[in-house]
Amino acid sequence: MSYFNEPLLKQDLNALVLNNGIETIKTADNDIKEFITKDNTNFEISQLLSIEKANLIESLAQFPATALWLINKYKETDSYIEQEDDLSSEPALSSNLTDIKKLFVDLSNNTSTYSNEKLGKENLTLALQVFPFSFHDLTELINIFAYSYKYREIYCQPFSNDSKSKNNILQKRLETSNHHKPISTNQWLTSVANYDEDFLFLSSSDMHKHYTNAVFYEHNWLNLRKKLATANTRLVLFIANQYKGSFLDFDDLVQEGQTGLLKAIDRYDYRLGFQFSTYAGYWIRQAISRALSRSERVVRIPCGRIGTINKVYRTKEQFIARTSREPTTKELAEETALSDNEIHAVLSMSQTAMSIEGSIEDGETSFAPIDYLEQQIFTPAFTEIAKTDLDNILDKALKILNPREARVICCHFGIEVDKEMTLQEIGLELDLTRERVRQIQVIALDKIKRHFGDQLMNFL
């Protein structure tokens, strides 16, 4: 891939001095100076932002503790992919982590492969510089080193009078680290305890040098990041205005758009030559679209699943337009290359949620779905009343029969007995033929029908 403005790839810019609103970039040999005023374009700000971020990563890469932190946090690359989607491919990330782990282990063990300790550190530093650090990675690493800086009681040496602001920046960063939790997991504490302090965090003088440089680079990086975000706030407002009238208020749309803008800032590569506004527009729209997809459903569906749902319904509409009929589940599975179970899952989760208690707009006289649903936990009062009335009527009906007729009815229909009996079984018990038992049953039912027929019909 060819980059735009190739000379800017050289990482020989080592200082950024802010003076009277003019930013001065000094090259390594101090032969070339460029003056960029406050009204920087997005492209120019992105150049400075990329340089400061590269310098920050270079400073953090000097510490072997950075490699140990990455190994502990990203043992499973899936967690990184979920956190920083579309940032890097999983195979490349896995390969990069493997190289870092191998170099760190070899350097810590001082094996024969890296007998030259200086060469081992240089290789580890180069491997760390190509790792795709996220925004949270860099800020958390700075917090960890700030905590170690104070823990080792390394007091910063005052700078010259013309750099008084640097002392304020360093002191403010140390104070800010007090409000952050410097260590994320107990596993990290255990890992640090297994190595020498001077190995992980370098000597006191080296740590002071690289940590202070990292703090200054972070300060410039964050300021430029904020400046680029502020310069493109109108772009967020313009795109958010296109989504008005949706599930979210306009302020919430702008907030989600700002998160997308920050993602675009962290991922934009000015060397490709594309305009930042064009690149950022896609990230802003994605952030707003995902926020809308989260809020439009009562139960949140993952973004990946929403894409599958849209694919299934798009295929369904195309099938209907082509064949003028609804597709079967098997046909949908063949068209979308999904299994039948996945199609059933997609169709079930894509159903619209409905309030079981109805809506306030429906009015007090309207019925809600809960009014039509039968609950299966408690026996309804009407059922209990009906059962009690039926038992009373049956008791009265049996009292008008003689003992033998009542016995036949109770045994045949299972009233007050363990189980129902056939006419043959009743005949054996009463020493009667089956035909005689049937005749007695007809006579008994006829008596009940004449006296209680109308009342019993109400229970059918």
NORLINVEN-V814630 format. One record per backbone hydrogen bond with DSSP energy under -1.0 kcal/mol. CO is the residue of the C=O (numbers start at 1). NH is the residue of the N-H. If there is no record, write none. Layout:
co={CO	CO}
nh={NH	NH}
This chain:
co={5	6	7	10	15	17	19	22	23	24	26	27	34	36	38	41	42	43	44	45	46	47	48	49	50	51	52	53	54	55	56	57	60	63	64	65	66	67	68	69	70	76	77	78	79	80	84	89	90	91	92	93	94	95	96	97	98	99	100	101	102	103	104	105	106	106	112	115	116	117	118	119	120	121	122	123	124	125	128	131	134	135	136	137	138	139	140	141	142	143	144	145	146	147	148	149	150	160	161	164	165	166	167	168	169	170	171	172	173	176	177	185	186	187	188	189	192	196	197	200	203	204	205	206	207	208	209	210	211	212	213	214	215	216	217	218	219	220	221	222	223	224	225	226	227	230	232	233	234	235	236	237	239	240	241	249	250	251	252	253	254	255	256	257	258	259	260	261	262	263	264	269	270	271	275	276	277	279	280	281	282	283	284	285	286	287	288	289	290	291	292	302	303	304	305	306	307	308	309	310	311	312	313	314	315	316	317	318	319	320	328	329	330	331	332	333	339	340	341	342	343	344	345	346	355	356	359	360	368	369	380	381	382	383	384	385	386	387	388	389	390	391	392	393	394	395	402	403	404	405	406	407	408	409	410	411	422	423	424	425	426	427	433	434	435	436	437	438	439	440	441	442	443	444	445	446	447	448	449	452	453	456	457}
nh={8	9	10	12	26	24	22	19	36	17	14	30	25	23	40	45	46	47	48	49	50	51	52	53	54	55	56	57	58	59	60	61	63	66	68	69	70	71	72	73	74	79	81	82	83	84	87	93	94	95	96	97	98	99	100	101	102	103	104	105	106	107	108	109	110	111	115	117	120	121	122	123	124	125	126	127	128	129	131	133	138	139	140	141	142	143	144	145	146	147	148	149	150	151	152	154	153	163	164	168	169	170	171	172	173	174	175	176	177	179	180	189	190	191	192	193	195	200	201	65	207	208	209	210	211	212	213	214	215	216	217	218	219	220	221	222	223	224	225	226	227	228	229	230	231	233	236	237	238	239	240	241	242	243	244	253	254	255	256	257	258	259	260	261	262	263	264	265	266	267	268	272	273	4	279	280	281	283	284	285	286	287	288	289	290	291	292	293	294	295	296	306	307	308	309	310	311	312	313	314	315	316	317	318	319	320	321	322	323	324	332	333	334	335	336	338	343	344	345	346	347	348	349	350	358	370	362	363	371	372	384	385	386	387	388	389	390	391	392	393	394	395	396	397	398	399	406	407	408	409	410	411	412	413	415	421	426	427	428	429	430	432	437	438	439	440	441	442	443	444	445	446	447	448	449	450	451	452	453	456	457	459	460}
